[in-house]
Amino acid sequence: MATDDVSSGDKHIVCQYKDNISSFGFWIRQNTLNYALPLILLQFSAISVVSLLIEICLRPLGQSSIVAQILGGILFGPSVLGHQRLMGSELFPARSIMTLETAASFGIMFFLFAIGVRTDTSMILRPGREPLVIGISVMLITLFFSVSLAFALKACVKMDDSLARALPFIGISQCLTPFSNVSCLLIELKLASSDLGRLACSTAILCDIMGMIILMLLFAILQSSYDPMKSIMSIGSAVMFVFFMVFITGPLVRKTVKRIPTGKPLGDQYVFLCFAGVLLTGFVTEILGQHFMFGPIVLGLIVPDGPPFGAPIISKLDLPVGKFFYPTFLTTSGIKTNIFTIDLQSLWITSLLIFSACIIKIGAVMFASRFLNIDFHDSIIIGLILNARGVCELLMYNLWRDGGILSDQEFALTVISVVGVTAIVTPLIKLLYDPMKRHVPLKRRTIQHSKREAELRILVCIHNADNVPSIINVLEASHATEVSPIAVIAVLLEELVGRATHMLVAHQSTRTLQPNNSRSGHIINALRQYELCNESCVTIQSFSAISHFEMVQDDIYRVALDQNANIVILPFHKHWEIDGSIGSVNRNVQGMNIKVMEKAPCSVGILVDRGILTGSMSILNNQSIFHVAVIYIGGPDDAESLCYGSRMGAHSNVTLSIIRFLLYGSDSARERMKDNNLIDEVRQANMENQNFKFQEQVVKDGVGLAASLRSLENSFDLLIVGRNHQASEILMGLGAWSECPELGVVGDILSSPDFGSTASVLVVQQQRLNGDKLMNRMMKPVVISHEAGHESRPADDQPAIIEHEARWDFALK
């Protein structure tokens, strides 16, 4: 048996028993690890467990998973545990490396195929001005200066012959910006849906195409041993392969996809054809003199992303490939890394080249950004993102190692550079990028602080088409008029599956119903129907946010800020069945709601939709009466809900009841006066409204409050309440039973299945600014009376109780 030192670089012969596949256990007193199957099973298990443990340990340091997976391989390799030949001879002997690498290569083929499917090919054909300028600048500037520096170092600094031969190739590799690296990094950092993330992805796609062309040329030259004729034949056959895939295979794939029924599970025959296609294209590109990864990437690019084909395929590949075979490939690169082959002079030369290339790439982005009006700070972050390292570099370095371009020393240096650059770039991006600084409004964006004649701008987030009737009822009840119109910004939330690029799509605004059988088409047509029923008073602008729910809040922030929204209405994460039970719970939606309420640039409401329990009768065209109640205890959130309810009360088909709860035996004159001022403004604004009712109830404690709330169970269609309230004994003991903190104490009670009501609930939170330092200012009574000129009153003018036809009930609980 030859030596097991895989990374020694010596050529040696490995002898294997032809029948040593599976063992009969240790009962026959033979070493189970001498057999191929139990050995590779142990290797896969060790790689998965150790990589996971290292990732957990490095997570507090802000490191990405690729660093942990490569370090796991280095740990098993000759640099650490394999240095004393114990781990190398037993767990990773030379006879097993070919089997392990072959299995990892299959995994990386499907991984790159999945990256191709996720890629938005429209960005390749229409990249946009900013990605085009940045991508070309980054590629050309980095290539020119990195290669120039490599030749300068080669000429001026004494170094090993192997390093001198490899240094220009290492310089060329620094200009590459693979899309897979950038996409994986942005997903881990949860920045894929941000503006900078989208720009970086678009730039990386363009750079990736240029990089693939460069690598295709290099690979053809290397494979042909620098023979010009063979190189031309290899390049020509690769170009013909691309044309065949794009213009012949592509139309056939799209025609097949159109036959797949939407909304049904993907048939096994389609999955089989897909997997067979990946293997066949890899085989064909190997025959043509290209790397076997080239075929699966091209196949992935011509497969339509998203449902009904791309998304199910990706979901089937994510777990076995993304969590198993892909880490195995990274680990095998670490296993072949031997840091003991590195001398200090080669280390500082290579480090200087790679560090300079990273700075040059950032400088190239900054140079291009000057002509694109991109902020200096943002250009640095984009440059750091484009410096991401990953699997594509490792593929290239493994290829060059097998081709003799890199010796063991240069291979170890390049693998360590991948780990080092990624380990530095990832925490720097986290440190420099603060998404919330981009969503800070310059003025108040609330209903309470809006002027009477101002347009009310409502952003509604729609996840389920079943919620649309209740949302339209709320919008209609918001009372759009020519004096005070309503602008509805609808954001359709779609889970990102089968795509790598997050998208925010603006739909065309028309005042006609469009024939469309898609889910989004039905929702948009329903909103347009509402717009047509309120011509000259309502405008609709629709967006589709295609993103992971862990990151979709960035899209909501962005649209709310750009569209000057006064309030964002979010869907509740629980869905009611017709019998009153909870049918489904979406924790991702709950997480989204919590994040939006923490950092929203305007007021926020969560709509708990129980419309299915009553049939969601529409109030459009005077079809029914809509009964609305505002629960008022005190605080800025209740003030916002009160002002919203007051606006609804002006609608001819809405009856408005304001129910104020007071604590028996406890009275703060200052706080009571603020509440009185605000309530008196609302009452005066509804002085002539026959459908307005005001009621005060005095309760002794939280138990009395809960009992009073239960008396409202079946009296209304919509209950509006603030999320947070001032500290008071009136809520004492109720918070311990809260299940949904994003609703607040009272909102959680009203939304509980035990409440027994069929009324929908709108929980409102007023916009938060500077840690609520402006709390008192938010309580300023600014509700405008319908009487002309009644916009403000002197501070010393104490408001009197307005007696009018609205009823005033008083109760003690």
N, C-alpha and C positions, 0 to 999 in steps of 0.2 A: 504494500500500500504506500502510495506517495505521501509527501507531507501535506498536512491539512491547512497550511498557511495560504489562504486564498489570495490575500492581498500582497503576497511576496513578489509577484510579477514574474516568477520563474515558470517556464513551461514544464509541465509534469504530466504523468499518466495516472489516471485514477481507475482502479479496477473495481468492478462491481459484480456481485452474484446476480445472474439473470433471473433467478426465481425468488429473490429477496424482496417481495412486495409487502406481504402482510405476515405478521408473526402469529404464533400460537400461545402467546402469553409467557410470563416469566416462570410458569410451572415446569417448563422443559429446560430451565436453567440456561437460557440464551439471552443475550442482551437485546431487548426489544428495539433499541435505537439503531441496531444494525439493519433494520428493515425499513424500506422507503416510506410506506404508508404511516405507521405510527410516528416516524421521525418528522414528517412534514406536518402532521396534525399537532405535534408538540411545538414545532416551530411557529405555526400560525397562532397557537394559543399564547405562547410566550410573547410574541410580537404584539398581539392585541392587548394583553394585560399590562405589559411594561409600558407601552406607548400611552395607554390610558392613565396609568399612575403618574408618569412624567408630566402629562398634560394637566392633570389635576394639581400637581405641585407647582407648575409654572403659571397656572391661570392667575393667581394673585399678582404676578409680575407683569400681567398684560401681554403674555406671549400667545402666539397663534398655535394651532394644532400641528402645523407642518414642522415647527421647531422641535416639538416633543417627539414626533415620529422619526425624524432623522436622528435625533439624539438617542432614541431607543436602539436604532441600528448601530450607531457608534458604540453604544454600551456593550452590545453583543460582539462587536467586531474586534480586530486585533489591537485597537487603541485602548481597550479597557479589559473586559473579561476574557477576551480571546487572546490577550497578549501572552499569557502563561500556557497557552495551548490546552487549557482545561475545557473552557467553553467551546473553543473552536473545534476540538477533536471530538467532542461528545454531542453538542447540540447543533453545531453548524459545521459538520465535516465537509471536505471538498466535494465528495460524491453527491451531496444533497444540494449544492448551490445551483446547479443547472435546473433541477426540478423546481426549486423555489423561485428562481428568476423567471422561468417559463410561466408558472402560475401567476406571478406578479405582472408579467407582460400581458397576459390575457385580461387581467383586471384593469391595467392602464389603458388598453385598447377601448374597453367599454366606458371607462371614465372620460376619455377624450371624445368618444362618440356622444356621450351625454352632454359634454360641454358644447359640442357642435349643435346639438338639438336645442339647447337653452339659448344659444346665440341668436340675437335678433338680426337677421340678414339684411333688413332694411337699413341698418346702420352701416353696412358695408357699401351698399349702393348709393345711399344718401346720408353720408356721415354728418353733414352740417359744417358750418364754417369754422366754429371753434375747435371741434375735434380734428378737423382736417389740418388746420394751421398748427395746432399743438402736436399732433401725431407726426407730421412731416418734420417739424423742427426737432422734436425729440429724437427721432430715428436718425436723421442726417447729421445733426450736430454731435450727438453722442458717438455715432459711428466714426466720424472724422477725427474727433479729438481723442477718443479712446485708442483707436488704432495708431494714430500719430504718437501718442504717449507710449504705447507699447513698443514701437520701433525706436523711439528715442531712448527708452530704458535699455533696450536690447543693444543699442549702439554705444551707450555711455557707461553702462554699469556691468561689471563682471558678474556672470551668473552661470549656472549649469547649462550644458548644451540642451538638455531636455526642456528646461524652462524657457530658454531662448527660442526653441522651436514652437513651444506652445503659447507663448505670451501674445502674439498677434491674434490667435484664435480666441484667447480669453478676452482680449479687447473687443473683438467682434461680438462676442456673446453679451457684452454689457449694453449694447444698443437695443436688445430685444425687450419687448414689453408684452408678454403673453397675456391674452385675455383671461385664461383660466386662473392665473395667479391673482390678477386684480379682482376678478369676480369672487373667488374664494375668500380673499382678505376682506373685501367690503362686506360680505355676508357675515363673517365672523365678528367684524366691528360694528355691524348693524348700521352701515352707512350706505347701503346699496340704493335706498330710495331717496337719498339726499341729492341736492343739486350737484354738489361736487362729485358724489358717487356716480351719478349718471354721466357727467362729463368725462370722468376718468374711464368708465366702461366704454363709452363711445370712442375715446382716444385709443384705448387698449385694443379694441377690435380692429381699428385701422392699422395700428402698429403690428398687430399679430399677422395680418394678411401680408404686409411687407416683410415681416420676419420669416414667415413660411416660405416666401419666394426666395429669400436669401439662403435659408437652410436647404431648400430643395436644390439650389444650384451647388452649394457646398457639398451636399451629400452625393450628388451625381458625380462631381469631380473626384471625391474621395473613393467612391465605390469603383470608379473606372481606373483607379491608379493613375490619375492625371492624364489619361489618354483622351485627346480632344474629340475624336470621332465617337468613342464610347460615351463620353460625357454628353455630346449633342444628342445621341440616340436616347440616352436616359432622360434628359430634359424634355425632348420632344414627345416621348411616350408618356411622361407625366402630364404634359399639357393636354395631350389627346385624352388621357384618362379623365381629367377635370372636365373637358368639353363633353365627353360621353356622359358623365354623371350629371352635369347641369342640364344639358339639353335633351337627353334621352331618358335617363333614369329618373330625373327630377319630375317631369310631367307624369310619368307612370306612377310615382309615389303619391303625388298630389291627387291624381285621379282615384287611386285606391283609397286614400284617406277620406275623400268625399263620400265613399260608400259606407263608411263606418257610422253607425247610428250614434248620435250625440246623447250623452246621459246614461249610456249602458256600458257595462264592463267590456273591456277590450278583449276580443276573441283570441284564443290561443294561437290560431294560425298566423295572426298578425305579429304576435310576439316572436313566434318561431322564425318568420321571414326576416324580422328585424335583426335578431341575433345571428342568423345565418348570413345576412348581408354584411354585418360587421366583420365576421371571420373571412368571408369571401373577398371583400375589398382589401382587407389586410394582406391576404395572400396575393392578390393581383398586384398591389403596389410593391411587394417584395420581388415579384417576377420582373417588374418594370425597372428595378434598380433603385427604388425609393424605400424609405423606411416604412415598416409595416404600420406605423401609426398614421401615416398620411391618408390612407384609404378611409378608415373609420371617421376621421375628422371631416373629410369631404362629404361622406354619407350623412353625418349628423347635420351638416349645414343645409342639405337639401330636404331634410325631413321637417315638415311643418311643426312649429312649437305649439305648446298649449293643447287643449282638448281638440278633437277626441283621440288623437294618436300620441302626440309628443308627451303630454302630461302623464298618461298612464305608463308609458315606457320608462320615463324618468323615475316615477314612483317605484317601479319594480327594480330599478338599478341602484337606487340611492343607498339602501342598506347593505347589500352584499358587496357592491363595488366601492361606494364612498366610505364605508366604515370598515371594510375588511381587506379587499385586494389593493386598493389605493394606498393605505398605510403600509402594506407589505412591500410594495415597490419602493416607497421612501426608505423603509428600514433596510432593504437589501443594498441601497446605495450607502447607507451608514455602515453596514457590515463590511463593505469593501474599502472603507476609509481607514487608513493606518496613519495616525498622526506622527508615529515614530520615524516615518520616511521623510519628514519635513525638516529642512535646515533653516536657521534663522534668517539668513540672507534671502532665500527664496520667499520666506514668509513676508518680510517687509516689502519686497518688490511687488509681490502679488497684491498685498494689502493696499499699497500705494495706488496701484492701477485701479483696483476695484473701488476704493474710496473716492478717487478722483472722478471715476466714471459716474458714480452716484451724484456727486456734486455737479458734474457737467449736465446730467440729465435734469436735475432740479433747476439749474441755470437756464437750460433750454426752454423749460416750461415758463420760467419767469420772463425770458426774452419774448416768447410768443404772446404772453399775457399782456404785455405792454400795448400790443396792437389790437387786443380784444377787450379792453376795459375790464379785465379780471383783477380783482384785488390782489395786492402783493402777498398778503397772508394766505389767501386762498391758493395762489400759485405755488407757494411752498408746500402746502398740503397735497395738492395734485401731484407735484413732483415726488413727494414721499410715497404716495400711493403707486405711482408708475414704477417705482423702484422695487416693488414687491417681487420676491423670488419664490420659485415653487417647482412643480413637477416638470415643467418644460425644460428648464435649465438642467435638471438632473438627467432627463432623457438625453439631452445633447451631450452632456459630459460623459455619460456612460457610453454613448456612441463613439465619441472621440477617444475614450480609453480603449475600447475594443479595437478601434482603428489604428492605435499606436500613436495618435497625436499627443495624448496625455499619458505620462507615466504615473506610477502610483503616487509620487509626490504631488504632481500638479492636480491629479484627481482629488486627493485629500484636501488640497488648498481650495479647489473650487467648491467642493461639498461644504467645507467649513465656511466659505464665503456666503453660500446660500443661507446657512443657519445664522451667521453673524449679521448679515444685512437685514434679514427678516426680524431677528431679535431686536435690532435697533429701530427699524422703521415702525414696527407695530405700536410700541408704547409712545413713540413720538407723535404719531397721528392721533392717538387718544388724548395726548397732552395738549396738542395745538388746536384740535377741532372741537368746538363747543356748538352743537346744533342749535341750542336754545338762544344764543346771541343773535341768530338770524331770524328769530320769530318774535322779537320784542317790538310791539307797536309803539308809535310815537304819541298816541292819544288814546282817550277812553273809547272802548268799543263795547258798549253795553246798550241795552234797551232803555234803562233808567236815564242815562245821560244823553240820549239822542234827542234832537230837537223835534218838535211836534210835526213839522212839515218834512222832516228828513225821510229818506227812503230806508225802510227796514230791510236789512240784508241778512237772510237766514241761510246757513249752510247745513244741509241735511245729509247725513251719511246713511246709505241704504245697503244693507247686507242681504236681506231676505225679501223677495218680492211680496211675501205675505204681509209685510209691514206697510206697504205702499198706501192702502186705503186709510189707515189711521194717520199716516204722515200727511196725506192730502187733507184730511179733516182738520188737523192742527194748522196747516198752512192756510186753509180757507178761513178758519176761525180767527186767524191773525189779522183779518180785516184789512185787505188791500183797497185803497182808494186812489183817486187821481191826485189828491193832495198829498197823501202819504202812501206811495206805492210800495210793493214788496218785490225784492229781487231774491229769487231762490237759486242757490248754488247747490246742485245735487252731486254728491260724490258717491259713485257706485263702487263698493268695496269688493274686490275679487281676489281670492287667495292665489298667490303666485305658485303655480305648479308647472313644471316642464319648461321654465324659462330661467335664464340667469340674470337678465336685465329687468329691473323694476321699471314700470311704465306709468306715467300719468297722462292719460289721453283726454283731450278736450273734444267733445262731440259738437258737431255742427249745430248751430242754433237756427231753427226754422219754426214757423208757426203752423206747420202742417204735420199731420200724422204720417209717419213713414212705415211702409210695410216691412216688418222685420220679425222673424220668428225667434230671435235670440233672447236670452234672459234680459240683457241690458236694453234691447229694443223695446220689450214690453214695458219696462219700468219708465223709459224715457217717453214713450207714447202716453202713458198715464199722466206723467207730469205735464206734457204738452196739452193734454185735454184740460187739465186744471188751468193752464195758461190761456187757452182759447176761451174758457168760460169767464175769464177776468181780463179781457183785452183792454189795453191801455193802462192797466193797474198792476200787472204781474209780468215779470220777465224770468225766463228759465235759462240757466247755463249748466250743462251737464258735463261731468268728468267721470272717467273710470280710473280708479287707482288699483293697479295690478301689482300687488306687493305682498310680502309676508306680514302677518298681523303684528309680529314683533317690531316691525319698522314702519308700518303704514301711518303712524302718527305724524311722521315728517311730512307726508303728502297732505295730511289734514291741516297741519300748521301752515304749510306753504300756501295752500288754496285760501284758507281763512285770512291770511295776511294780505295776499295779493288782491283778493276780492273784497277787502274791507268788511268782512262779516261782523255783524253785531252779536250773533249767537250761533253756536254750533250745536245741532241736535244729533245725538248719537243713539244707536240702537242698543237695547238691553241684551245681555248675553243669554237670557232665558227665553224660551219660546213656549207659549201656552198651547195646549190642545183644546179641542172644542168642549171637552168634558170638564175643563177647569184645572187639569193637572199639568205639571211641567213636562213638556214633550222632549225637549232637547236643551242642553246647556253647552255653550261654546266659551271655554275659558280664555281662548285667544282674544275674543271680542271683549271680555271683561278686562284683560290686561291692557288692551288698546284704550278702553274708556278711562282707566285709571291714569295712564300716561297722558292722555289728552287733557284731562281735568287738571293735572299738575302744572302743565306748561302752556295751555292754550292762550293765544293772543287776544281772546275775546271771551264773552260769557259762554257757558256750556250748559247744555241740557241733556239728560238721558231719558229717552222715551220708553217707558215700560208699556208695551203694546198688549192690551187685552181685547182688542177689537174683534178677534175671532169669537169671543164669547157672546157678543151681541150682534154679530153680523156686519159690523163696520158700516152702518148706514151713512151715506154721504150727505153732507150739508150743502153740496154744490146745487145750484139752481133751486134753492129753498125746499129741498127734499125732506128735511127733518130738523128738529130743534136739537142743539148741542148744549148740554148742561155742563158748565165749567165751574169748579170751585177752587179758590186759592186759600191754602192753609198758611196763616201768618202767625209767627211767634216772635220774630224780631231778628235783626241782623241784615247785612248787605245781600245775602242770597235770597232771603224772603222779600227784600225790597225789589230785587230784580224780578222775582216771580210775580209780585204784586203789580209791577208796571206792565209786565207782559199780559197778565190777566186783564188789566184795565183796558189794554188795547183790544183784546178779544171781546170785551163787554160791549164795545161799540157796534159789533156785528148784529144785524137784525135777527139772525137765526141762533144767537148765542144768549143763554141766560147765565149771568155771572153772580156767584155767591162768594163773598169774602168772609172767611171764618177766622176770627182773631182769638187766640188763646192767651189768657192772662193767668198769672200765678196768684193764688189767693193769699192775702196777707203780706205780700212783698211787692214793693213799688219803688223803682228808681225814677225820680222826677225827671232827671236829664234824659235817660234812655226812653222813658215813656213819652216825653215831649217830642223826641225825634220821630218815634213811631207815629205819634198823633199827627205831626205835620205831614208826614208822607201819606197816611191814610186819609186825612182830610183833603189833600190834593186829589186823591183818587175819587173820593166821594163827590167832590165838587165837579170833577170832570164828568161824572155820571149822574149829575143832578136830575136830568130829564129822562133818564133811561129807566123805563118801566121794568126791564128785565134784570135790574141790578138789586142785589140784596146784601146787606151787611149784618154780620152777627158776631157778638162777643161771647166767649164762654170762659168762665173762671174755673180753674181746676186747682186741686190742692197738691198734686204730685204727679209723677210719671204714670201711675196706675190710672188716675183720673183722665190724663191726656189720652192714654191708649183706649179707655172706654169711650171717650168722646169721639175719637177717630173711628171706632167701630160703628158708631151710629150713622156714619156717612157711607156705609158699604154700598148701597144700591140706589143712591140718590143722584149720581152724576155720571157723565160720560168721560170727563177728564178732571183729574186732580193735579193741581200745580203746587209745588212746595219747594222751598229752598233746601239746599243740601246741608249747610252748616248753620248753627244757631249760636247765639251768645250763651256763655256758660250760665245755666240756670237750674234751679231745683226742679223745674217743670219737666226736665228730661232725665232726672236722676233715676238710675236703675234700668233705663231702657237700652243704653248702649251695649250692655253685656250680652244682649240677645241678637245683636246685629249680625247678619250674614253677609251683607254686601256693603262694605264701607264706602264704596263710591257713591252710594245713595244717601248717606247720612242716616241719622237715627229715625227721623219721621218718615223719610222716603223708603227706608227699608221696611218699616211697619206697613205702609200703604201698598208695597209691592210684594209682600209675602203671600204665598198661596193660602196661608191660614187666615188672611184678612177677609176672604170671602166676597170680595167686591168684583164687579165686572168692569169697573172704570179703569181706563188707562191712566198712567201716572207720568207726569213730566217733572223730573227733579232738576232744579236750576241752580247753577253756581255762577255768581257774578265774577267778572274778570278780576284776576288777582294781579296786582302791580306792586313790585318792591316789597314783597313779604307782607302785604296787607298793611303797610304803614299809612295808606290812605283810607283806612277803614271808615273813619268819621266822615271824610269827604264823600265816600260812597253812599252814605246815608242821607246826603242832602236831598231834600224833596224837590224833584225836578219834573214830576209828572205835570203835563200841561193841560190846563182846562180847555174845554171846547169853546169857552167864551173868549171873544177877541180881547186881546190886551191883558189877559190874566196869565202872565208868564212868570211873575215873581211878586213877592210882597216884602216890605221892610222887615228887618230882623226883629224889631220890637213889636211888630203886629202879631199878637197871639191869635192863632186861628180859632174860630168859633165852630161849634158843632153845627153842621149844615142840616137843617130839617127839610126833607123833600119826600117825594113819594116812595123812595126806596125804603124797605122795611128794615127795622133794627130789632133784633132779638137779643135777649140777655138770659144767660143760663148759668147756674152754679153746679159744678160736678164735684 
